Structures are given as structure tokens and as C-alpha cells.
Amino acid sequence: MKNKQARSFVVIMIVIALSALALRMLIGKVINVTSSQNESNAQTTLKLISTAFENYAKDNHGAYPANIAVLIQSKPPYLDKDYLKQSPIKGYSYDCNRLDAAGYSCHAFPTRCRLTGKLEFSVTTGSLLISEDCDVNE
């Protein structure tokens, strides 16, 4: 009788271990897919912000706006919403640390490196988009 109970216990432990391993692998895949979607959304958002700055400059004799509110409040608006104030958006926070008449520099970085995204993105005057691993800046 003890031998059957010992076998049952071992079988249960093996099933639990295999289930835990499968669950860990599944969670890793979900995180990777979500992270990739967040990165794609961050790139698209930065391109949208950059396009708004470039179009504004084109319409204003090469002068860029001093703040993002100008892009939202102009008629017609260059941007539909303030991505900087509404961040984080889909796991990424946005920041424009340089906004002046000569140009701009905006960044998107994951709220939690390796969980919500693996890459940080920067866009500068001329719509130059650059990406780098988020571990570099931690």
C-alpha cells in the first residue's frame, strides 16, 4: 500500500513540475508578444509626433513649435492628442527634452525594461528614428 502511495505522490509531483514549466514558457511567450506590440506602437507614435513637427515647420518657414500644445491647438491640428501628458501609453512613456524653433528631440522608453518593451526609441529633427536596448541606460 505504501508503495502505491509513493508512486502516486511522485506522479503528482512530476505533473505539477511539467505544468509549472509549460506555464512559465507560455508566460514568456505572452510577454514577448506584448513587448513587440508595445515597441511597434511606440515607433508609430514617435513617427506621428515627428511628422507633426516636420509638417508644422514646413508650414511655418522652417520654425518648429516651442511646445507640443501648439501642434494640438492649431487649426487644423497637427496632432490629435498630447502623447506626452497621456503617457504611459501601452507600456511606453514619452518625453520631448528639446523643443525649440531650431528643432526637437523626443524619446519613448518602456515603463519596465524587458517587461513592457526591450527597446528605447528617439526621434530628432529631420525625422531620424534611433533605437537602442533599454538595458544600456539602466
N, C-alpha and C positions, 0 to 999 in steps of 0.2 A: 504494500500500500504506500509506504514512504517513497519508494522508487517512482511510482506513477505521479505522486505529488511533486517530486523533484523535477521530473520531466515536464510536467505542466508548467511549473514555475519558470523553467529555462525557456520553454517555447513562448510563454507570455513575455519574458524579458527580451527575447530576440525580436518578436513582433513589435514591441514598443521601441526598441532601438532602430529598427528599419523604418518605422513610421516617423520617428523624430528626424532621421537622416533625409527621408523623402520630403518632409515638411520644410526642413532647412534649405534644401535645394530649390524648392518651389518658391519660398520667400525670396531667395537670392535672385531668381529669375524675375519675379514681380518687381523687385527694387530696380533691377537693370532696365526693364522696360519703362517703368515710370521715370527713371532718371533720364533715359534717352528722350522721352516725350517732353520732359521739362526743359532739357537742353535745346531741343528743336524750337520750342515755344520762346525761349529766351533769345535765341538768334533772330527769330522772326520779329519779336518785339523790338530788339535793338535796331534791326534794319528799318522798321517802321519809324522809329524815333529819328534815325539818321536821315531817312528820306524826307521827313517833315522839316528838319533843319536845313537840308540842302535846297528843298523847294522854297522855303522862306527866304533863304539867301539869294536864290535866283530871282525872286520877285522883289527883293529889296536891295538891289545893286551890290550884291556880294556881302552884305552885312548880316551876321547871324543874330538871333534874338538873345537878350541877356538872361532870360529865364524861360522855362517851358510853358508857363502860363500864357505867354504871348501866342504860342502855337495853338492853344486851345481856344482862346478868346477871339482870335482874328476871324474875319468874315471873308470867305468861308474858312472854317477851322482846318489847320494842317494836321492836327491830332484830335482823336475823338475823346480822349481822357488823359488825365495826368498819371502816367505809369510810375512816376517817382513817388508820389504820395500814396498810391494804392498798393505799393509793394509791401510785402512779398506777393508775387503772383505766380502760382503754380510752382512753388519751391524756389523761386529766384527773387532776389531783391535788386532794385535798380537805383543807380546813382549817377548824376552828372556832376563831376567835380570841377569841370571847366565849361562855363557858358559865358562867352563874350562876343563882341562884334567880329572878332577875328576867327573864331572857331569854337569847337566844342569837343568834349571828351566824356563819353558815357560808359558805364560798366553794368554788367549783370553778373551777380555771383550767387551761388547756391546758398540757401539758408543753412543747410547742413551738408558739408562736403562729403561726398561719397554716398549720401543717402538721397538727397533731393537732386543732386547733379554732381558730375565729376569735373566739369569744365567751367572756367570763368571766361566771360566774353567782354571785349572792349571795342568800342567804335569811336573813331575820331574824325575830324574834319576831312571831307573827301570820301566819306563812307567806307573807310578802311576798317574792316572787321578782323579782330585778332582773338584767338582763343588760347588758353593755357590751362594746365592741370590745376585744380583748386588746392591741391596739397602744397604747391610751391609757395603760396602766400600764407600758409598757416604756421 
